[in-house]
Amino acid sequence: MNIPLIDLKGPYKKIERSFLTKAKILLANQQLILGKYCLALEESVARHSGVGHAIACSNGTSALILSLMALGIKAGDEVITTPYTFFATASSVALLGAQPVFVDVERGDMNIDPALIEKAITKRTKAITVVHLFGKLCDMETICRIANKHGLAVIEDMAQSLGASRNGRQSGSFGDIASISFYPTKNLGGIGEGGMVLTRRDDLGKRARQLRVHGMGERTYHHEEIGFNARLDEIKACALLEKVPYLDLWNGKRLSNGLFYNKRLKDLPLALPLVENGDRSHIFHQYVIRTRSQKERDGLKAHLQTKGIGTGIYYPLPLHLQPCFANLGYKEGDMPVAEEASRTSLALPVFPELKKAEKEYVVQSIREFFLQNS
């Protein structure tokens, strides 16, 4: 049996006919930038997320940079964030001349540990960027209380969590501003790069929209401030808009697959994702298990490869140990939970179209590995 880690063909087949019909008209009319499909996509995602403003942009990194710029983050400022995430979470801060300040993650869900945040706050701290890692919402109530207490902004990096919710609130509606990635592998994945900024605040929505087009105001070629080109193509917006109606269904299937794995793997010496039946605070962008050691993780990965099962390692080197951040002065041992996670985490197939027989085969193959190595 051959089971990839990620399968993008199934979701595309759902929209292929309708999308190609609309794309043909789009190309014939040559209305290719920030047109009706971008506007409709913004309105649809804003409505789904429960926020007033959605600003489509070129990719997830652009969304992070726009979010930081809209908040006025500048050189010399500090932004507290997690070291266990994709590179753009921190690089977007550094690109503006600000400094990422890393705080370790919780052992249970691998999200930023709220108990460690206040110790990292200084007079230069301006914001906290949280990452809803692998689709699991952070403890936003606690984090927002800390931010309010110290007058800090909260940025939600929700590249992996569009559609996750808790206590009636959607990912992206808790903080001051949020960033989405529509990279093809995301739960709502595009036909190329794409991103979006979400916010409840009118001032941030207006500023992000302006920064997206080189800081240009209502008058063409009159620039209120220095922004950059972060526009989204119409053809990409068209494809994404076709997928939006399926988002909750696909997330539900991912959750069901995650719960299946949790039930069938719970007796093995593995750390499994924290999720309960009906808990939409986790929508499983990735289903990530953790082993007892790096050797065991690498052995399991190799074993599953021989069985034709795709896996992934997210992330092999935490950000505080990346060579480009050496100037920040972090060293091995400073973030022990994140470092352990980088050595022991392994992602399993969890895409919506995964068949029961395929899930059974994944579980059987994992159990076989532990039986052979007991």
N, C-alpha and C positions, 0 to 999 in steps of 0.2 A: 504494500500500500504506500502511496506517495501523498503526504499531507504537508502543504507549505505552511510556513508560519503565518503568512498573510495572503489572502486571495482577493484581488481587486476585480476579477472578471465578473463575479456574480452580481455585485451591486451595479456595475455598468450595464449589464444586460437588461436590468430592470428599466433603465431609462433610455437605452440606445435609440429606439425608433423615434420616440418623441423628441429627444435631444437633437438627433441628426436632421430632422425636419426643420426645427427652429434654427439650427446652426446654418443650414443652407440658406435660409432667408436672411439671416444676419450677415453672412458673408456677401450675399448678393447686394444688400443695402449698404454694406461697409460702415455700419454704425458700431464701432468696435471698442470704444472706451467709455466707461461710466455712463451707460445708457439705461434703458428701461429694465434690463435684467439685473444690473447692479442695484438699482433702486428697489426692485421687488425682493431681491435677496436680502438686502438690509432690513426692509420692513418685516420680512418673514422671520429672520433670526432674532430681531429685536422683540417681536411679539412672542416668540417661543421662549426667549430668555427672560422676559419680564422687565426689560429696560426700555428707556425712551430713545436711545440713540445707538445706531449701528453704522459703522463706517467701513465699507469694504476696502481692502488694500491688497498690495501685491503678494505678501506672504506673511507667515507668522512672526518672523523676525521684525519686519516692518511694523507689524501691529504692536510689538513690544516697544520699539523705538518711538513710535507715535504716542503710545501711552505715557512713556516717561517724559517725552518732550511736552506733551499737553499739560502734565503736572508741573512743568518748569524745572525738572531735574537737570542739573548742570555740573560743570567741572567743580570738583571739591566736595560735592555732596556724597552721602553714603546711602546705599540701599541694601537692606537686610534681605537675604534670600537663602535658598537651600543649595548645598553643593551636589545633591543627588538629583540631577535633572539634565535635560538637553542643554548644550552649550549656549544657545541663544539667550536663555534666561539671564545669564550673567554678562555675556559679551555685549548685549544691548546697553547695559549700564556702563560698561567700560568705554564703548564707542562714543558716549556723550561726555567722557572725561570724568565721570563719577566713579565711585569705588564700590564694587560688590563686597558685602560683609556676610560671610557664610555662617550659618547656624545649623547644627546637626539635625538629623531627622529622628522621628519616633521609630522604634523598632517594630511596632505593630503594622503601620500602614506606609512607612517610608516617606511620609509627608513631613514638612518642617515642624519641629517640636516647639509648640507655643511656650513651654516652660523655660526655654532658653532665649527667647527673643529679647526680653527686657534687659538682660545682661549685656546684650550687644548694642544697645542704643547709646549713642553719643550725641553731642550737640550738633554734629554734622549730619545725623540721620534724618532723611526726609521721607522715606517710604519703606514699605515692606512688600516684596514681591513673593507671593505664594504660588506654588505649583500644585495643581490637583493631579498628582502623579498617577499615571496608568489609568486615569479616569475616576480616581477616588477623591472625593471632596475633602479638603482640609477642615480642621476645626475652626470654621470662620467666625463663629460667635466669639470665641475666646480671642482670636487674633484681632478682630475688629475692636473689641474692648480695649486691648492693649494699645492699638493704634490711636483710638480716640483719646485715651488717657494722655498720650504723649504728643498729640497733634500731628500724627503721621498719616500719609496717604497709604492706601492698600491697593496694590495691583494684583489682579488674578491672572496668572498665566494658565489659561484653560485650553491650551493646545490639544490636550488629551481628554477633556471632560465635557464637551458640549452635549447637553442633555442630562447630565447628572443633576440630582436635586436632593434637597433635605429640608424638612419642615416646611414644605410648600414653596421653597425658593430654589430657583435654578442657578446653576453655575454661571458666574459672571454678573450676578445681581447683588452680591454681598459687599464687594469693595467699591472703591471710587471709580475704577476703570479696569477693563479686562481685555485680554488679547486672545484671539482665536487663530489657529492654523488650519488651513484647508489642504494641507499636503496630501497627496493621494492616499496615503496609508491611514489617515485619520478616520474616526468614526463617520464624519461627514467629509469625505475626501473628494478632491476635485480632479480635473483632467490635467493638472499641472500645479504650479505654485498658486497660493492664494491665502488671504488672511482677513481679519476683521477686528475692529476695536468696538467694544461695548461699554456703555456708561449710562448711569441714571442722571448724571449731572449735565445740565444744558451748557454750562461754560466749557466743560471738557469735550463734549460732543462737537461744539462749534469749532473749538481750537484744533481738535484732531482732524476734522474734515478739511480745515484750511491748510494745515501742515501737510496733508496728503498730496496737495497740488502745489508744492513749492512755496507754501505760505501765502498763496494768492487769495485775496478777498473776493468780494462780489464783483469787482471790476476786473475784467480780463487784463492780464499783464501788469496789474498793480499788486505788489507784494507787501503785505502787512508785516511779515517776518520771514525769516529764512526757514523754509521747510525742505522737502525733497520729493522726488517722484515716487509715490507709493500707490499708484492707481491699479485697479483690477480690470483685466480685460473682460469685455462683454461675453465672449464665448465661454470663458471659464465660469462667469457668474450664471450663465444660462444652464450649464451642466449641474452646478451646485444647486440651483433652484429646483431642478427636476428631482434631486435627491432628498430635499428637505422633508417631504411628506413621509419618507421611509425612515427618518432618523430614529424616532421613538421605537418603531418596530425592530430595527436593527440593534439598537441598544438593548432592547428587551431580550433578544436572542443571545447577545453577548453575555448578559447577566445570567441567563439560563445555563449557558455553557460553563460559565464560571462556577455556578452553584453545583453543577454536575461534577466538575473536577473536585471541588471542595469535599463533596460527599464521598467520592470514590477514593480520594487520596488521604483522608484525614488520619488514617492509622499508620501512615508512613512517617519517617523522620524528616519531615519537611515543614517549613513555615509557609502557610497558605494565606492568601489574601483575606482580609477581614470583611466579610459581607454576610448578610442574612437574607433569607427569602423575602422578596418584595422590597429590598433596600436599594433604592435608586440613587443612593449617594455614591455608588460605584457602577460605572457603565463599561468597565473592562476594555479600555483601549488596548491594554495588554493584560494577559493573565500571567502573573509573575510569581513563581515559587522561589524559595530560598533553601539551599542545602546546608549541611553542617560544616562544609569546608569548600575551598576553591577546587581542591583535587576531586572531591565528590561531584561538584557541579560540572567540571570539565569532563569527568568520566561519564556522567549522565548525558551530557550534550552529545558526546561522541557515540554513545550507545544508541540514542534516538536517531542520530544521523544514519547509522547503519540500518535502521528500521524505516528510513524514508520519511522521517518526521522532522519538519523544520522547527528550529528554535532560535532564540535571539538573546543577546546579553545587553541589558540596559541597566546601568551604564558601566563600562569596564574600568573607567578611571574617574573618580569624583572631581568636581570642578576645582576644589581648593588645591588639588595636586597636579593640575594641568600645567605644563611648562610655561604657557603664556601668562599665568597668574602667579608665577614664582615671586614677583616683586611684592606681592601682598603679605608674604612672610609666613604663610601656613606651612605646616610640615605633617608628615605621616603621623597619625595618632591624634591629631586635633579634632577630627570628626569620626570617631570610632564606629558609629552605627552606619554611617554612609559608606565608610571604607569596607566594612564587613559586607554590606549589601552589594557593593561593586564586585566583590570576590565570589559571592554565593548565589546571585540572582540568575534566574533562567526563565525566559518567556516561552509559553506554550501556545499552540494554535487556539484561537478563540473567536475567529471571524464568524459572522452570522450564519453563513451557509454550511457550517461544519455539520456533518451528518452524525447521527448517533453511533453508527458503526465506527466512524473515524475517531470519535471521542473515546469509545471503548478501546480502540486499538492503541491510542495514546496512553490511556491508563494502564492497559495490559503491559505495554512496553516499559513503562516506568516501574511497575511492580516487578517485572522480570529483572530489571537492573538491580533493584535492592535485594531480590532473592539471590541473585548471583553473587552479590557482594556482602552478604550477611555473615 
